[in-house]
Amino acid sequence: MIDVRDLTDRQRRAAVERARENLALRSGAGCGKTLVLTLRFAELLMASGGEESPLDRLAAVTFTEKAAMEMTSRVRRLLSDYAVR
């Protein structure tokens, strides 16, 4: 399970506290970009309230289809974990 406690303070602020701001992440492999983006997407989706289709307002650009599938998988898993709680 993805856990916000795995983030540094800087990553947590970017992922959660600034979720409604545009953001570009650029760093090396294994630095937590996917985790931060997953948390941002989940936060925005959960905070969308009664919006009919909050996904229409979200976009992410990745370099590969594999990266896109990983992001999709992580967001689904995180939202599923939240739903079980």
PyMOL Python script that loads the backbone (N, CA, C, O; Angstrom):
from pymol import cmd

cmd.read_pdbstr("""\
ATOM      1  N   MET A   1       0.830  -1.186   0.000  1.00  0.00           N
ATOM      2  CA  MET A   1       0.000   0.000   0.000  1.00  0.00           C
ATOM      3  C   MET A   1       0.870   1.243   0.000  1.00  0.00           C
ATOM      4  O   MET A   1       1.924   1.273   0.636  1.00  0.00           O
ATOM      5  N   ILE A   2       0.433   2.257  -0.705  1.00  0.00           N
ATOM      6  CA  ILE A   2       1.142   3.526  -0.746  1.00  0.00           C
ATOM      7  C   ILE A   2       0.828   4.288   0.538  1.00  0.00           C
ATOM      8  O   ILE A   2      -0.330   4.369   0.946  1.00  0.00           O
ATOM      9  N   ASP A   3       1.830   4.831   1.159  1.00  0.00           N
ATOM     10  CA  ASP A   3       1.631   5.495   2.441  1.00  0.00           C
ATOM     11  C   ASP A   3       2.288   6.868   2.420  1.00  0.00           C
ATOM     12  O   ASP A   3       3.454   7.001   2.049  1.00  0.00           O
ATOM     13  N   VAL A   4       1.542   7.880   2.816  1.00  0.00           N
ATOM     14  CA  VAL A   4       2.076   9.242   2.833  1.00  0.00           C
ATOM     15  C   VAL A   4       3.275   9.347   3.773  1.00  0.00           C
ATOM     16  O   VAL A   4       4.091  10.257   3.630  1.00  0.00           O
ATOM     17  N   ARG A   5       3.391   8.439   4.720  1.00  0.00           N
ATOM     18  CA  ARG A   5       4.539   8.467   5.639  1.00  0.00           C
ATOM     19  C   ARG A   5       5.841   8.115   4.943  1.00  0.00           C
ATOM     20  O   ARG A   5       6.920   8.349   5.487  1.00  0.00           O
ATOM     21  N   ASP A   6       5.749   7.551   3.733  1.00  0.00           N
ATOM     22  CA  ASP A   6       6.950   7.218   2.966  1.00  0.00           C
ATOM     23  C   ASP A   6       7.567   8.451   2.318  1.00  0.00           C
ATOM     24  O   ASP A   6       8.673   8.381   1.781  1.00  0.00           O
ATOM     25  N   LEU A   7       6.868   9.571   2.362  1.00  0.00           N
ATOM     26  CA  LEU A   7       7.331  10.789   1.702  1.00  0.00           C
ATOM     27  C   LEU A   7       8.220  11.625   2.610  1.00  0.00           C
ATOM     28  O   LEU A   7       8.109  11.570   3.835  1.00  0.00           O
ATOM     29  N   THR A   8       9.102  12.399   1.990  1.00  0.00           N
ATOM     30  CA  THR A   8       9.829  13.417   2.731  1.00  0.00           C
ATOM     31  C   THR A   8       8.858  14.558   3.000  1.00  0.00           C
ATOM     32  O   THR A   8       7.786  14.606   2.396  1.00  0.00           O
ATOM     33  N   ASP A   9       9.210  15.474   3.891  1.00  0.00           N
ATOM     34  CA  ASP A   9       8.341  16.626   4.156  1.00  0.00           C
ATOM     35  C   ASP A   9       8.067  17.420   2.883  1.00  0.00           C
ATOM     36  O   ASP A   9       6.942  17.864   2.654  1.00  0.00           O
ATOM     37  N   ARG A  10       9.077  17.594   2.071  1.00  0.00           N
ATOM     38  CA  ARG A  10       8.919  18.355   0.823  1.00  0.00           C
ATOM     39  C   ARG A  10       7.959  17.643  -0.136  1.00  0.00           C
ATOM     40  O   ARG A  10       7.105  18.285  -0.748  1.00  0.00           O
ATOM     41  N   GLN A  11       8.095  16.342  -0.265  1.00  0.00           N
ATOM     42  CA  GLN A  11       7.202  15.577  -1.132  1.00  0.00           C
ATOM     43  C   GLN A  11       5.766  15.635  -0.613  1.00  0.00           C
ATOM     44  O   GLN A  11       4.831  15.788  -1.399  1.00  0.00           O
ATOM     45  N   ARG A  12       5.585  15.515   0.693  1.00  0.00           N
ATOM     46  CA  ARG A  12       4.254  15.564   1.286  1.00  0.00           C
ATOM     47  C   ARG A  12       3.582  16.901   1.014  1.00  0.00           C
ATOM     48  O   ARG A  12       2.406  16.948   0.650  1.00  0.00           O
ATOM     49  N   ARG A  13       4.322  17.980   1.189  1.00  0.00           N
ATOM     50  CA  ARG A  13       3.756  19.311   0.918  1.00  0.00           C
ATOM     51  C   ARG A  13       3.334  19.432  -0.538  1.00  0.00           C
ATOM     52  O   ARG A  13       2.267  19.971  -0.832  1.00  0.00           O
ATOM     53  N   ALA A  14       4.161  18.934  -1.451  1.00  0.00           N
ATOM     54  CA  ALA A  14       3.837  19.004  -2.884  1.00  0.00           C
ATOM     55  C   ALA A  14       2.650  18.120  -3.227  1.00  0.00           C
ATOM     56  O   ALA A  14       1.813  18.495  -4.048  1.00  0.00           O
ATOM     57  N   ALA A  15       2.569  16.962  -2.611  1.00  0.00           N
ATOM     58  CA  ALA A  15       1.524  15.993  -2.954  1.00  0.00           C
ATOM     59  C   ALA A  15       0.180  16.347  -2.354  1.00  0.00           C
ATOM     60  O   ALA A  15      -0.847  16.198  -3.016  1.00  0.00           O
ATOM     61  N   VAL A  16       0.165  16.801  -1.140  1.00  0.00           N
ATOM     62  CA  VAL A  16      -1.102  16.970  -0.434  1.00  0.00           C
ATOM     63  C   VAL A  16      -1.459  18.432  -0.236  1.00  0.00           C
ATOM     64  O   VAL A  16      -2.549  18.855  -0.620  1.00  0.00           O
ATOM     65  N   GLU A  17      -0.571  19.205   0.351  1.00  0.00           N
ATOM     66  CA  GLU A  17      -0.904  20.580   0.711  1.00  0.00           C
ATOM     67  C   GLU A  17      -1.033  21.497  -0.497  1.00  0.00           C
ATOM     68  O   GLU A  17      -1.712  22.521  -0.420  1.00  0.00           O
ATOM     69  N   ARG A  18      -0.403  21.154  -1.597  1.00  0.00           N
ATOM     70  CA  ARG A  18      -0.461  21.998  -2.799  1.00  0.00           C
ATOM     71  C   ARG A  18      -1.137  21.257  -3.948  1.00  0.00           C
ATOM     72  O   ARG A  18      -0.822  21.496  -5.113  1.00  0.00           O
ATOM     73  N   ALA A  19      -2.051  20.374  -3.627  1.00  0.00           N
ATOM     74  CA  ALA A  19      -2.653  19.502  -4.641  1.00  0.00           C
ATOM     75  C   ALA A  19      -3.422  20.268  -5.708  1.00  0.00           C
ATOM     76  O   ALA A  19      -3.562  19.762  -6.822  1.00  0.00           O
ATOM     77  N   ARG A  20      -3.914  21.435  -5.426  1.00  0.00           N
ATOM     78  CA  ARG A  20      -4.699  22.175  -6.410  1.00  0.00           C
ATOM     79  C   ARG A  20      -3.860  23.131  -7.268  1.00  0.00           C
ATOM     80  O   ARG A  20      -4.407  23.930  -8.027  1.00  0.00           O
ATOM     81  N   GLU A  21      -2.549  23.047  -7.144  1.00  0.00           N
ATOM     82  CA  GLU A  21      -1.656  23.858  -7.967  1.00  0.00           C
ATOM     83  C   GLU A  21      -1.060  22.999  -9.075  1.00  0.00           C
ATOM     84  O   GLU A  21      -0.862  21.798  -8.894  1.00  0.00           O
ATOM     85  N   ASN A  22      -0.775  23.608 -10.215  1.00  0.00           N
ATOM     86  CA  ASN A  22      -0.084  22.885 -11.281  1.00  0.00           C
ATOM     87  C   ASN A  22       1.330  22.574 -10.828  1.00  0.00           C
ATOM     88  O   ASN A  22       1.933  23.340 -10.076  1.00  0.00           O
ATOM     89  N   LEU A  23       1.849  21.466 -11.280  1.00  0.00           N
ATOM     90  CA  LEU A  23       3.162  21.030 -10.830  1.00  0.00           C
ATOM     91  C   LEU A  23       3.853  20.232 -11.916  1.00  0.00           C
ATOM     92  O   LEU A  23       3.226  19.421 -12.597  1.00  0.00           O
ATOM     93  N   ALA A  24       5.136  20.462 -12.073  1.00  0.00           N
ATOM     94  CA  ALA A  24       5.966  19.634 -12.949  1.00  0.00           C
ATOM     95  C   ALA A  24       7.024  18.994 -12.065  1.00  0.00           C
ATOM     96  O   ALA A  24       7.739  19.688 -11.341  1.00  0.00           O
ATOM     97  N   LEU A  25       7.125  17.676 -12.124  1.00  0.00           N
ATOM     98  CA  LEU A  25       8.130  16.963 -11.350  1.00  0.00           C
ATOM     99  C   LEU A  25       9.234  16.492 -12.278  1.00  0.00           C
ATOM    100  O   LEU A  25       8.974  15.906 -13.328  1.00  0.00           O
ATOM    101  N   ARG A  26      10.465  16.755 -11.879  1.00  0.00           N
ATOM    102  CA  ARG A  26      11.610  16.328 -12.678  1.00  0.00           C
ATOM    103  C   ARG A  26      12.702  15.871 -11.725  1.00  0.00           C
ATOM    104  O   ARG A  26      13.240  16.663 -10.951  1.00  0.00           O
ATOM    105  N   SER A  27      13.020  14.603 -11.789  1.00  0.00           N
ATOM    106  CA  SER A  27      14.093  14.064 -10.954  1.00  0.00           C
ATOM    107  C   SER A  27      14.475  12.695 -11.475  1.00  0.00           C
ATOM    108  O   SER A  27      13.853  12.170 -12.398  1.00  0.00           O
ATOM    109  N   GLY A  28      15.479  12.138 -10.887  1.00  0.00           N
ATOM    110  CA  GLY A  28      15.979  10.847 -11.331  1.00  0.00           C
ATOM    111  C   GLY A  28      15.085   9.691 -10.931  1.00  0.00           C
ATOM    112  O   GLY A  28      14.124   9.855 -10.179  1.00  0.00           O
ATOM    113  N   ALA A  29      15.415   8.531 -11.443  1.00  0.00           N
ATOM    114  CA  ALA A  29      14.651   7.324 -11.148  1.00  0.00           C
ATOM    115  C   ALA A  29      14.693   7.004  -9.660  1.00  0.00           C
ATOM    116  O   ALA A  29      15.722   7.167  -9.004  1.00  0.00           O
ATOM    117  N   GLY A  30      13.554   6.544  -9.138  1.00  0.00           N
ATOM    118  CA  GLY A  30      13.488   6.110  -7.753  1.00  0.00           C
ATOM    119  C   GLY A  30      13.386   7.212  -6.721  1.00  0.00           C
ATOM    120  O   GLY A  30      13.580   6.966  -5.531  1.00  0.00           O
ATOM    121  N   CYS A  31      13.085   8.427  -7.161  1.00  0.00           N
ATOM    122  CA  CYS A  31      13.028   9.555  -6.238  1.00  0.00           C
ATOM    123  C   CYS A  31      11.637   9.813  -5.668  1.00  0.00           C
ATOM    124  O   CYS A  31      11.483  10.668  -4.796  1.00  0.00           O
ATOM    125  N   GLY A  32      10.626   9.094  -6.139  1.00  0.00           N
ATOM    126  CA  GLY A  32       9.287   9.261  -5.584  1.00  0.00           C
ATOM    127  C   GLY A  32       8.320  10.067  -6.422  1.00  0.00           C
ATOM    128  O   GLY A  32       7.261  10.456  -5.930  1.00  0.00           O
ATOM    129  N   LYS A  33       8.655  10.329  -7.683  1.00  0.00           N
ATOM    130  CA  LYS A  33       7.750  11.110  -8.550  1.00  0.00           C
ATOM    131  C   LYS A  33       6.391  10.448  -8.687  1.00  0.00           C
ATOM    132  O   LYS A  33       5.359  11.107  -8.563  1.00  0.00           O
ATOM    133  N   THR A  34       6.389   9.142  -8.943  1.00  0.00           N
ATOM    134  CA  THR A  34       5.126   8.441  -9.140  1.00  0.00           C
ATOM    135  C   THR A  34       4.308   8.434  -7.858  1.00  0.00           C
ATOM    136  O   THR A  34       3.087   8.583  -7.916  1.00  0.00           O
ATOM    137  N   LEU A  35       4.933   8.269  -6.722  1.00  0.00           N
ATOM    138  CA  LEU A  35       4.225   8.309  -5.443  1.00  0.00           C
ATOM    139  C   LEU A  35       3.583   9.671  -5.229  1.00  0.00           C
ATOM    140  O   LEU A  35       2.413   9.754  -4.856  1.00  0.00           O
ATOM    141  N   VAL A  36       4.335  10.738  -5.461  1.00  0.00           N
ATOM    142  CA  VAL A  36       3.802  12.088  -5.279  1.00  0.00           C
ATOM    143  C   VAL A  36       2.621  12.324  -6.219  1.00  0.00           C
ATOM    144  O   VAL A  36       1.588  12.841  -5.793  1.00  0.00           O
ATOM    145  N   LEU A  37       2.761  11.958  -7.474  1.00  0.00           N
ATOM    146  CA  LEU A  37       1.660  12.165  -8.419  1.00  0.00           C
ATOM    147  C   LEU A  37       0.448  11.314  -8.066  1.00  0.00           C
ATOM    148  O   LEU A  37      -0.689  11.769  -8.196  1.00  0.00           O
ATOM    149  N   THR A  38       0.679  10.093  -7.626  1.00  0.00           N
ATOM    150  CA  THR A  38      -0.428   9.231  -7.212  1.00  0.00           C
ATOM    151  C   THR A  38      -1.205   9.881  -6.078  1.00  0.00           C
ATOM    152  O   THR A  38      -2.436   9.908  -6.107  1.00  0.00           O
ATOM    153  N   LEU A  39      -0.508  10.399  -5.092  1.00  0.00           N
ATOM    154  CA  LEU A  39      -1.175  11.054  -3.966  1.00  0.00           C
ATOM    155  C   LEU A  39      -1.918  12.307  -4.404  1.00  0.00           C
ATOM    156  O   LEU A  39      -3.011  12.587  -3.910  1.00  0.00           O
ATOM    157  N   ARG A  40      -1.335  13.062  -5.325  1.00  0.00           N
ATOM    158  CA  ARG A  40      -2.015  14.263  -5.832  1.00  0.00           C
ATOM    159  C   ARG A  40      -3.298  13.898  -6.563  1.00  0.00           C
ATOM    160  O   ARG A  40      -4.336  14.519  -6.330  1.00  0.00           O
ATOM    161  N   PHE A  41      -3.247  12.909  -7.437  1.00  0.00           N
ATOM    162  CA  PHE A  41      -4.442  12.488  -8.165  1.00  0.00           C
ATOM    163  C   PHE A  41      -5.519  12.002  -7.195  1.00  0.00           C
ATOM    164  O   PHE A  41      -6.682  12.388  -7.309  1.00  0.00           O
ATOM    165  N   ALA A  42      -5.132  11.162  -6.251  1.00  0.00           N
ATOM    166  CA  ALA A  42      -6.099  10.637  -5.292  1.00  0.00           C
ATOM    167  C   ALA A  42      -6.727  11.771  -4.479  1.00  0.00           C
ATOM    168  O   ALA A  42      -7.939  11.780  -4.266  1.00  0.00           O
ATOM    169  N   GLU A  43      -5.918  12.719  -4.028  1.00  0.00           N
ATOM    170  CA  GLU A  43      -6.423  13.857  -3.254  1.00  0.00           C
ATOM    171  C   GLU A  43      -7.424  14.665  -4.081  1.00  0.00           C
ATOM    172  O   GLU A  43      -8.486  15.035  -3.581  1.00  0.00           O
ATOM    173  N   LEU A  44      -7.096  14.934  -5.323  1.00  0.00           N
ATOM    174  CA  LEU A  44      -7.996  15.716  -6.180  1.00  0.00           C
ATOM    175  C   LEU A  44      -9.290  14.965  -6.467  1.00  0.00           C
ATOM    176  O   LEU A  44     -10.366  15.564  -6.470  1.00  0.00           O
ATOM    177  N   LEU A  45      -9.197  13.670  -6.706  1.00  0.00           N
ATOM    178  CA  LEU A  45     -10.398  12.881  -6.974  1.00  0.00           C
ATOM    179  C   LEU A  45     -11.297  12.799  -5.742  1.00  0.00           C
ATOM    180  O   LEU A  45     -12.517  12.918  -5.855  1.00  0.00           O
ATOM    181  N   MET A  46     -10.705  12.599  -4.578  1.00  0.00           N
ATOM    182  CA  MET A  46     -11.503  12.493  -3.362  1.00  0.00           C
ATOM    183  C   MET A  46     -12.097  13.829  -2.949  1.00  0.00           C
ATOM    184  O   MET A  46     -13.152  13.866  -2.316  1.00  0.00           O
ATOM    185  N   ALA A  47     -11.433  14.929  -3.299  1.00  0.00           N
ATOM    186  CA  ALA A  47     -11.914  16.256  -2.924  1.00  0.00           C
ATOM    187  C   ALA A  47     -12.873  16.834  -3.956  1.00  0.00           C
ATOM    188  O   ALA A  47     -13.327  17.968  -3.805  1.00  0.00           O
ATOM    189  N   SER A  48     -13.187  16.076  -4.998  1.00  0.00           N
ATOM    190  CA  SER A  48     -14.023  16.611  -6.077  1.00  0.00           C
ATOM    191  C   SER A  48     -15.482  16.740  -5.682  1.00  0.00           C
ATOM    192  O   SER A  48     -16.270  17.325  -6.425  1.00  0.00           O
ATOM    193  N   GLY A  49     -15.856  16.209  -4.534  1.00  0.00           N
ATOM    194  CA  GLY A  49     -17.231  16.332  -4.066  1.00  0.00           C
ATOM    195  C   GLY A  49     -18.202  15.653  -4.994  1.00  0.00           C
ATOM    196  O   GLY A  49     -18.019  14.494  -5.367  1.00  0.00           O
ATOM    197  N   GLY A  50     -19.248  16.387  -5.371  1.00  0.00           N
ATOM    198  CA  GLY A  50     -20.286  15.816  -6.204  1.00  0.00           C
ATOM    199  C   GLY A  50     -20.074  16.020  -7.684  1.00  0.00           C
ATOM    200  O   GLY A  50     -20.992  15.817  -8.478  1.00  0.00           O
ATOM    201  N   GLU A  51     -18.866  16.424  -8.068  1.00  0.00           N
ATOM    202  CA  GLU A  51     -18.596  16.627  -9.495  1.00  0.00           C
ATOM    203  C   GLU A  51     -18.924  15.380 -10.289  1.00  0.00           C
ATOM    204  O   GLU A  51     -18.613  14.265  -9.872  1.00  0.00           O
ATOM    205  N   GLU A  52     -19.549  15.572 -11.425  1.00  0.00           N
ATOM    206  CA  GLU A  52     -19.962  14.434 -12.239  1.00  0.00           C
ATOM    207  C   GLU A  52     -18.773  13.658 -12.795  1.00  0.00           C
ATOM    208  O   GLU A  52     -18.770  12.428 -12.750  1.00  0.00           O
ATOM    209  N   SER A  53     -17.775  14.345 -13.312  1.00  0.00           N
ATOM    210  CA  SER A  53     -16.640  13.662 -13.916  1.00  0.00           C
ATOM    211  C   SER A  53     -15.338  14.408 -13.617  1.00  0.00           C
ATOM    212  O   SER A  53     -14.836  15.137 -14.472  1.00  0.00           O
ATOM    213  N   PRO A  54     -14.785  14.232 -12.407  1.00  0.00           N
ATOM    214  CA  PRO A  54     -13.564  14.961 -12.049  1.00  0.00           C
ATOM    215  C   PRO A  54     -12.358  14.570 -12.915  1.00  0.00           C
ATOM    216  O   PRO A  54     -11.406  15.342 -13.022  1.00  0.00           O
ATOM    217  N   LEU A  55     -12.390  13.392 -13.526  1.00  0.00           N
ATOM    218  CA  LEU A  55     -11.267  12.957 -14.360  1.00  0.00           C
ATOM    219  C   LEU A  55     -11.118  13.813 -15.615  1.00  0.00           C
ATOM    220  O   LEU A  55     -10.040  13.856 -16.206  1.00  0.00           O
ATOM    221  N   ASP A  56     -12.191  14.496 -16.029  1.00  0.00           N
ATOM    222  CA  ASP A  56     -12.130  15.344 -17.217  1.00  0.00           C
ATOM    223  C   ASP A  56     -11.178  16.528 -17.015  1.00  0.00           C
ATOM    224  O   ASP A  56     -10.754  17.160 -17.983  1.00  0.00           O
ATOM    225  N   ARG A  57     -10.846  16.822 -15.762  1.00  0.00           N
ATOM    226  CA  ARG A  57      -9.994  17.981 -15.485  1.00  0.00           C
ATOM    227  C   ARG A  57      -8.573  17.605 -15.072  1.00  0.00           C
ATOM    228  O   ARG A  57      -7.789  18.480 -14.703  1.00  0.00           O
ATOM    229  N   LEU A  58      -8.234  16.337 -15.128  1.00  0.00           N
ATOM    230  CA  LEU A  58      -6.900  15.887 -14.741  1.00  0.00           C
ATOM    231  C   LEU A  58      -6.127  15.402 -15.961  1.00  0.00           C
ATOM    232  O   LEU A  58      -6.687  14.775 -16.861  1.00  0.00           O
ATOM    233  N   ALA A  59      -4.847  15.699 -15.972  1.00  0.00           N
ATOM    234  CA  ALA A  59      -3.989  15.219 -17.057  1.00  0.00           C
ATOM    235  C   ALA A  59      -2.609  14.902 -16.499  1.00  0.00           C
ATOM    236  O   ALA A  59      -2.113  15.581 -15.600  1.00  0.00           O
ATOM    237  N   ALA A  60      -2.012  13.875 -17.039  1.00  0.00           N
ATOM    238  CA  ALA A  60      -0.641  13.521 -16.691  1.00  0.00           C
ATOM    239  C   ALA A  60       0.065  13.114 -17.972  1.00  0.00           C
ATOM    240  O   ALA A  60      -0.518  12.452 -18.830  1.00  0.00           O
ATOM    241  N   VAL A  61       1.308  13.509 -18.095  1.00  0.00           N
ATOM    242  CA  VAL A  61       2.104  13.152 -19.263  1.00  0.00           C
ATOM    243  C   VAL A  61       3.247  12.272 -18.779  1.00  0.00           C
ATOM    244  O   VAL A  61       3.975  12.631 -17.853  1.00  0.00           O
ATOM    245  N   THR A  62       3.396  11.117 -19.416  1.00  0.00           N
ATOM    246  CA  THR A  62       4.502  10.221 -19.096  1.00  0.00           C
ATOM    247  C   THR A  62       5.275   9.959 -20.379  1.00  0.00           C
ATOM    248  O   THR A  62       4.812  10.282 -21.472  1.00  0.00           O
ATOM    249  N   PHE A  63       6.437   9.379 -20.238  1.00  0.00           N
ATOM    250  CA  PHE A  63       7.271   9.119 -21.410  1.00  0.00           C
ATOM    251  C   PHE A  63       6.971   7.773 -22.051  1.00  0.00           C
ATOM    252  O   PHE A  63       7.303   7.549 -23.215  1.00  0.00           O
ATOM    253  N   THR A  64       6.350   6.881 -21.301  1.00  0.00           N
ATOM    254  CA  THR A  64       6.087   5.553 -21.850  1.00  0.00           C
ATOM    255  C   THR A  64       4.697   5.080 -21.462  1.00  0.00           C
ATOM    256  O   THR A  64       4.111   5.566 -20.495  1.00  0.00           O
ATOM    257  N   GLU A  65       4.175   4.130 -22.223  1.00  0.00           N
ATOM    258  CA  GLU A  65       2.896   3.517 -21.864  1.00  0.00           C
ATOM    259  C   GLU A  65       3.031   2.730 -20.559  1.00  0.00           C
ATOM    260  O   GLU A  65       2.089   2.661 -19.770  1.00  0.00           O
ATOM    261  N   LYS A  66       4.195   2.143 -20.338  1.00  0.00           N
ATOM    262  CA  LYS A  66       4.438   1.408 -19.100  1.00  0.00           C
ATOM    263  C   LYS A  66       4.299   2.334 -17.890  1.00  0.00           C
ATOM    264  O   LYS A  66       3.690   1.959 -16.888  1.00  0.00           O
ATOM    265  N   ALA A  67       4.856   3.528 -17.982  1.00  0.00           N
ATOM    266  CA  ALA A  67       4.745   4.498 -16.891  1.00  0.00           C
ATOM    267  C   ALA A  67       3.292   4.928 -16.681  1.00  0.00           C
ATOM    268  O   ALA A  67       2.848   5.096 -15.545  1.00  0.00           O
ATOM    269  N   ALA A  68       2.557   5.103 -17.772  1.00  0.00           N
ATOM    270  CA  ALA A  68       1.147   5.478 -17.668  1.00  0.00           C
ATOM    271  C   ALA A  68       0.343   4.378 -16.981  1.00  0.00           C
ATOM    272  O   ALA A  68      -0.514   4.661 -16.143  1.00  0.00           O
ATOM    273  N   MET A  69       0.615   3.140 -17.333  1.00  0.00           N
ATOM    274  CA  MET A  69      -0.089   2.019 -16.707  1.00  0.00           C
ATOM    275  C   MET A  69       0.259   1.897 -15.228  1.00  0.00           C
ATOM    276  O   MET A  69      -0.603   1.571 -14.411  1.00  0.00           O
ATOM    277  N   GLU A  70       1.511   2.156 -14.884  1.00  0.00           N
ATOM    278  CA  GLU A  70       1.928   2.124 -13.479  1.00  0.00           C
ATOM    279  C   GLU A  70       1.193   3.203 -12.686  1.00  0.00           C
ATOM    280  O   GLU A  70       0.731   2.949 -11.574  1.00  0.00           O
ATOM    281  N   MET A  71       1.086   4.390 -13.246  1.00  0.00           N
ATOM    282  CA  MET A  71       0.381   5.480 -12.568  1.00  0.00           C
ATOM    283  C   MET A  71      -1.090   5.111 -12.370  1.00  0.00           C
ATOM    284  O   MET A  71      -1.636   5.292 -11.281  1.00  0.00           O
ATOM    285  N   THR A  72      -1.721   4.600 -13.409  1.00  0.00           N
ATOM    286  CA  THR A  72      -3.125   4.200 -13.327  1.00  0.00           C
ATOM    287  C   THR A  72      -3.316   3.137 -12.253  1.00  0.00           C
ATOM    288  O   THR A  72      -4.244   3.213 -11.447  1.00  0.00           O
ATOM    289  N   SER A  73      -2.450   2.168 -12.249  1.00  0.00           N
ATOM    290  CA  SER A  73      -2.534   1.081 -11.275  1.00  0.00           C
ATOM    291  C   SER A  73      -2.391   1.598  -9.849  1.00  0.00           C
ATOM    292  O   SER A  73      -3.139   1.191  -8.960  1.00  0.00           O
ATOM    293  N   ARG A  74      -1.446   2.481  -9.633  1.00  0.00           N
ATOM    294  CA  ARG A  74      -1.221   3.007  -8.285  1.00  0.00           C
ATOM    295  C   ARG A  74      -2.397   3.851  -7.797  1.00  0.00           C
ATOM    296  O   ARG A  74      -2.797   3.744  -6.637  1.00  0.00           O
ATOM    297  N   VAL A  75      -2.948   4.682  -8.668  1.00  0.00           N
ATOM    298  CA  VAL A  75      -4.094   5.501  -8.269  1.00  0.00           C
ATOM    299  C   VAL A  75      -5.281   4.603  -7.926  1.00  0.00           C
ATOM    300  O   VAL A  75      -5.945   4.810  -6.911  1.00  0.00           O
ATOM    301  N   ARG A  76      -5.545   3.616  -8.762  1.00  0.00           N
ATOM    302  CA  ARG A  76      -6.652   2.685  -8.482  1.00  0.00           C
ATOM    303  C   ARG A  76      -6.443   1.962  -7.159  1.00  0.00           C
ATOM    304  O   ARG A  76      -7.376   1.829  -6.366  1.00  0.00           O
ATOM    305  N   ARG A  77      -5.220   1.494  -6.919  1.00  0.00           N
ATOM    306  CA  ARG A  77      -4.923   0.765  -5.684  1.00  0.00           C
ATOM    307  C   ARG A  77      -5.102   1.669  -4.469  1.00  0.00           C
ATOM    308  O   ARG A  77      -5.675   1.244  -3.466  1.00  0.00           O
ATOM    309  N   LEU A  78      -4.622   2.903  -4.542  1.00  0.00           N
ATOM    310  CA  LEU A  78      -4.747   3.826  -3.428  1.00  0.00           C
ATOM    311  C   LEU A  78      -6.212   4.147  -3.137  1.00  0.00           C
ATOM    312  O   LEU A  78      -6.630   4.144  -1.979  1.00  0.00           O
ATOM    313  N   LEU A  79      -6.995   4.425  -4.188  1.00  0.00           N
ATOM    314  CA  LEU A  79      -8.410   4.729  -3.987  1.00  0.00           C
ATOM    315  C   LEU A  79      -9.148   3.507  -3.446  1.00  0.00           C
ATOM    316  O   LEU A  79     -10.045   3.645  -2.614  1.00  0.00           O
ATOM    317  N   SER A  80      -8.786   2.332  -3.903  1.00  0.00           N
ATOM    318  CA  SER A  80      -9.389   1.105  -3.405  1.00  0.00           C
ATOM    319  C   SER A  80      -9.072   0.916  -1.921  1.00  0.00           C
ATOM    320  O   SER A  80      -9.944   0.536  -1.139  1.00  0.00           O
ATOM    321  N   ASP A  81      -7.821   1.181  -1.536  1.00  0.00           N
ATOM    322  CA  ASP A  81      -7.428   1.078  -0.122  1.00  0.00           C
ATOM    323  C   ASP A  81      -8.211   2.068   0.730  1.00  0.00           C
ATOM    324  O   ASP A  81      -8.635   1.731   1.836  1.00  0.00           O
ATOM    325  N   TYR A  82      -8.406   3.280   0.230  1.00  0.00           N
ATOM    326  CA  TYR A  82      -9.194   4.273   0.973  1.00  0.00           C
ATOM    327  C   TYR A  82     -10.645   3.831   1.100  1.00  0.00           C
ATOM    328  O   TYR A  82     -11.265   4.045   2.141  1.00  0.00           O
ATOM    329  N   ALA A  83     -11.195   3.217   0.054  1.00  0.00           N
ATOM    330  CA  ALA A  83     -12.592   2.794   0.071  1.00  0.00           C
ATOM    331  C   ALA A  83     -12.819   1.684   1.095  1.00  0.00           C
ATOM    332  O   ALA A  83     -13.897   1.592   1.682  1.00  0.00           O
ATOM    333  N   VAL A  84     -11.813   0.846   1.309  1.00  0.00           N
ATOM    334  CA  VAL A  84     -11.937  -0.263   2.257  1.00  0.00           C
ATOM    335  C   VAL A  84     -11.929   0.241   3.686  1.00  0.00           C
ATOM    336  O   VAL A  84     -12.532  -0.376   4.564  1.00  0.00           O
ATOM    337  N   ARG A  85     -11.274   1.325   3.924  1.00  0.00           N
ATOM    338  CA  ARG A  85     -11.167   1.862   5.303  1.00  0.00           C
ATOM    339  C   ARG A  85     -12.473   2.319   5.785  1.00  0.00           C
ATOM    340  O   ARG A  85     -12.581   2.797   6.914  1.00  0.00           O
TER     341      ARG A  85
END
""", "prot")
cmd.dss("prot")
cmd.show_as("cartoon", "prot")
cmd.util.cbc("prot")
cmd.orient("prot")
